[in-house]
Every structure is written in C-alpha cells, then in structure tokens.
Amino acid sequence: MRYKNHKLRHELKYSISYRDYWELRTRAMAFMRHDEHGNDGKYFIRSLYLDDILLSNYNQKMDGWNRRRKYRIRIYDLNRDVIKFEIKDKYDSYIAKESSLISYDECQSLISGDFGFVSDMIFDNSDGGRQKALRMGYIDFAGKILFPQVVVDYDREVFICDEGNVRMTFDMNLRAGQGSGDMFDPLLPTVSAYEPGQLILEVKYDDYLPNYIKHMLRPLGRWQSSQSKYAMCCLAQANYLGKDVY
C-alpha cells in the first residue's frame, strides 16, 4: 500500500512480560527466522531523536495526533561504520520510513544543525536522487529548527518471515540517555524508561499478516499499546532531571 509516494506498513505494538517473551520466542522459532544481523538476531540500538524548540513531535504524540513525523539518527552496537538518518511517518495504524546512510562527519553536521552537505548533494545530484530521507529532511529543516532532544537505548531481538514481509521485534531494557548526549559515548549515563519486568513487542508487515502469526498474537490483544519510545524516554529524562516536558 502506498500513500503520497510512501510505502506503508502496518505496525502493531504490545507491552508484554518476560514470561510472554519466552513463550512467544519459542513459538516464533518454529516458523520464523532470526534477522541475519547481530548475534542470533540480537543487537543494541541507540537513536538520537531530533525535535523543534516547541517539542512538536513529542506533543503531537501526547495529544493523540494520528499523523505525525519523527526524525532520528540511529546506530547499531555503537558502530560508526553504519549510521542512518531516518524519518518515520505515522498515518493512523500505518507507518512509512525513509532511511539514508550517512558518514560520521555528516552525522556530526546534522547534530549541530548543519544541513549544508545535503544542499550540495541536491544541487549537483551527487546521490542520484537515492538519499530520499536526507532530501526530505533538508526540506523540513528549512522550515524548522531541529535539535537533539534525547538518546534512546534498547536491546533488540528480531524475527522475520517472508510471507507478508513480517518483522517481529522484542525491545528490552529501554533507557533514556543523560548527560552530554554524545550518542557514540559507550559510557553515556542512562535511566530506565519502561516498567520493570516489561518489554515492547512490535510487529510490522505489508499487506497481510499470516494466520499463524495472528493466532500467536491473539492472546495479547488487551496488551496492545500505542506508546512511543521517544515519548517515554522524554518523560524519563524529564523525571530524572526534575523538570517538565513542554
């Protein structure tokens, strides 16, 4: 499904216990496979979310807007070789994501609010039009002043299924970064941002969800959630610092 030239995917979220996790993981092992990245499909994710001075993205989420956009820079296992600038759009129960690989120097430029290298890229078309996320970001940044808001850390385990292009992720140990905000700092202080003993299950798929996965998820219906990791980490950061999120 497409909307405004964006490929849309369904996204389901659940807040589950570790007991649920072990049961679901065992069942997923029977008909899904681990993502080829990481160690047995497990890796560490760190994202730096960007927002404007009014915290529009955060407030739109808290106010229940059905259509909104988030900006983030994402790394895996603190590796500087794979850095992504991503834009994630929410359309009711659908999501669309655009992602561009960037260098460490380009990452630092974006963090400082300098999109000049993207302007050069667009002018000479040196990317051949491929870096869509950066191009979209450049247009958005022209009308907004975006700055780093919060670092979001968690450990992820991923299962995938070709039928329906399903991606099932278990996100554990959600934490909000504190202090300097240097997303490449392995010693960056963090504070817990989620309920003890709980983790987040996300299921993303294209046009349909196979029946055997529907059956596996059916008992979790009452635990379905719309919580945002970004919003939860903003709250955790504010509570830790003893201030309000505006």
C-alpha positions in Angstrom: 0.0 0.0 0.0 1.3 3.5 -0.8 0.3 7.0 0.3 1.9 10.2 -1.1 4.6 8.1 -2.7 5.4 6.4 0.6 5.3 2.6 1.1 3.1 2.0 4.1 3.4 -0.9 6.5 1.1 -2.0 9.4 2.6 -1.6 12.9 1.3 -3.4 16.0 2.8 -2.7 19.4 2.3 -4.6 22.7 3.6 -4.3 26.2 4.4 -7.8 27.4 6.1 -9.6 30.3 9.3 -11.6 30.0 7.1 -14.7 30.6 5.2 -13.8 27.4 8.5 -13.1 25.7 9.9 -16.6 26.3 6.6 -18.2 25.2 6.3 -16.1 22.0 10.0 -16.6 21.2 9.7 -20.3 21.5 6.8 -20.3 19.1 8.4 -17.9 16.7 11.5 -20.1 16.5 9.3 -22.8 14.9 8.2 -20.9 11.8 10.3 -17.7 11.7 14.0 -17.0 11.5 16.3 -14.6 13.2 17.4 -11.5 11.4 20.9 -12.1 9.9 22.3 -9.1 11.7 23.7 -9.2 15.2 24.3 -12.3 17.3 21.3 -14.7 16.9 19.2 -11.7 15.8 20.2 -9.7 18.8 21.8 -6.3 18.8 22.0 -3.0 20.6 20.2 0.1 19.2 20.9 3.7 20.0 18.9 6.5 18.4 19.2 10.3 18.8 15.9 11.9 18.3 15.6 15.4 16.9 12.7 17.8 17.7 12.0 21.5 17.4 12.1 24.1 20.2 8.3 23.5 20.9 8.8 19.7 21.1 6.2 19.4 18.4 6.8 15.7 17.7 6.5 14.9 21.4 3.4 17.0 22.0 1.7 15.7 18.9 2.2 12.2 20.2 0.9 13.0 23.6 -2.1 14.9 22.1 -3.0 11.8 20.1 -2.4 13.1 16.6 -2.9 10.3 14.1 -0.5 11.7 11.6 2.9 12.8 12.7 6.6 12.7 11.8 9.8 11.8 13.7 13.4 12.4 12.9 16.3 10.4 14.3 19.9 9.3 13.8 20.4 5.6 14.5 23.5 3.4 15.2 23.9 -0.3 16.0 26.2 -1.7 18.6 27.9 1.8 18.8 29.4 1.1 15.3 30.4 4.3 13.4 30.5 2.4 10.1 26.7 2.2 9.9 24.9 5.4 10.7 21.4 6.2 9.5 19.4 9.3 9.3 15.7 8.3 9.4 12.3 9.9 9.0 9.4 7.9 10.3 5.8 8.9 9.4 2.7 7.7 11.2 -0.6 7.5 9.3 -3.2 6.2 11.7 -2.3 2.5 12.1 0.3 2.6 9.2 3.9 3.7 9.2 6.4 4.8 6.5 10.1 5.0 7.0 12.8 6.6 4.8 16.5 5.9 5.7 19.8 7.3 4.4 23.2 6.1 5.3 25.5 8.9 6.4 29.1 9.2 7.4 30.4 10.1 10.9 31.2 13.6 9.8 27.8 14.1 8.2 26.2 12.8 11.4 28.1 15.4 13.4 26.9 18.1 11.0 23.3 17.1 11.4 23.6 17.1 15.2 24.9 20.6 15.0 22.0 21.6 12.7 24.1 22.0 9.6 22.4 20.5 6.5 24.8 22.2 4.1 26.2 18.9 2.7 22.7 17.9 1.8 22.2 21.2 -0.1 25.3 20.5 -2.1 24.1 16.9 -2.8 20.8 18.1 -4.1 22.3 20.9 -6.2 24.8 18.6 -8.0 22.6 15.4 -7.7 25.6 13.5 -6.5 23.4 10.9 -4.8 21.4 10.3 -8.0 18.2 11.0 -6.0 18.7 8.0 -3.8 19.1 9.7 -0.4 15.4 10.4 0.0 15.4 10.7 3.8 18.2 13.4 3.7 16.3 15.3 0.9 13.1 15.1 2.9 14.9 16.2 6.0 16.5 19.2 4.2 13.1 20.4 3.1 11.7 20.0 6.6 14.7 21.6 8.3 14.3 24.7 6.1 11.1 25.4 8.0 12.0 24.2 11.4 15.0 24.5 13.8 15.6 20.9 15.0 18.0 20.0 17.7 18.9 16.8 19.6 16.3 16.0 22.2 17.0 12.6 23.8 19.1 9.5 23.3 17.0 6.3 23.2 18.8 2.9 24.0 17.4 -0.6 23.9 18.4 -4.2 23.2 16.5 -5.8 20.3 15.9 -9.3 19.1 14.4 -9.7 15.6 12.5 -12.5 13.9 11.4 -12.3 10.2 9.0 -14.1 8.0 9.0 -13.7 4.2 5.2 -14.4 3.9 3.7 -10.9 4.4 7.2 -9.5 4.9 6.7 -9.7 8.7 9.3 -8.3 11.1 8.7 -9.1 14.8 11.0 -7.3 17.3 11.4 -7.7 21.0 12.8 -4.5 22.5 14.2 -4.8 26.0 15.8 -2.5 28.6 14.5 0.8 27.2 16.7 3.6 28.6 16.9 7.3 28.1 20.4 8.9 27.8 21.5 11.6 30.2 24.5 13.9 30.4 26.5 15.0 27.4 24.1 13.4 24.8 27.1 12.1 22.8 25.5 9.2 21.0 28.8 7.4 20.4 29.8 7.5 24.1 29.9 3.9 25.4 29.7 5.3 29.0 26.8 7.6 28.4 24.7 7.5 31.6 21.1 6.3 31.1 18.0 5.9 33.2 15.3 3.3 32.8 12.3 4.4 30.7 9.9 1.4 31.0 8.1 -0.6 33.6 10.2 -3.2 35.4 9.7 -6.7 34.1 8.1 -5.4 30.8 9.3 -5.2 27.3 7.9 -4.0 23.9 6.8 -6.3 21.1 6.4 -4.7 17.7 5.1 -6.5 14.6 5.4 -4.8 11.2 4.1 -6.2 8.0 3.0 -5.2 4.5 -0.5 -6.0 3.2 -1.4 -9.0 5.3 -0.4 -10.9 8.4 -0.2 -14.7 8.1 -2.9 -16.6 10.1 -0.4 -18.5 12.3 1.1 -15.2 13.4 -2.3 -13.7 14.1 -3.1 -16.8 16.2 0.1 -16.3 18.1 -0.7 -12.7 18.9 -4.4 -13.1 19.6 -4.0 -13.6 23.4 -2.1 -10.3 23.6 -5.0 -8.2 22.3 -5.6 -6.5 25.6 -1.9 -5.5 25.9 -1.9 -3.7 22.6 -0.2 -0.3 23.0 0.4 2.9 21.1 3.3 4.0 23.3 6.3 5.7 21.7 9.9 5.0 22.8 10.7 8.6 22.0 7.9 10.0 24.2 8.7 7.5 27.1 12.3 8.5 27.0 11.5 12.2 27.0 9.4 11.6 30.1 12.1 9.5 31.8 14.7 12.1 31.1 12.5 14.9 32.4 11.7 13.0 35.6 15.3 12.2 36.2 16.2 15.9 35.8 13.2 17.0 37.9 11.6 19.1 35.2 8.5 19.1 33.0 8.3 18.2 29.3 6.8 21.0 27.4 
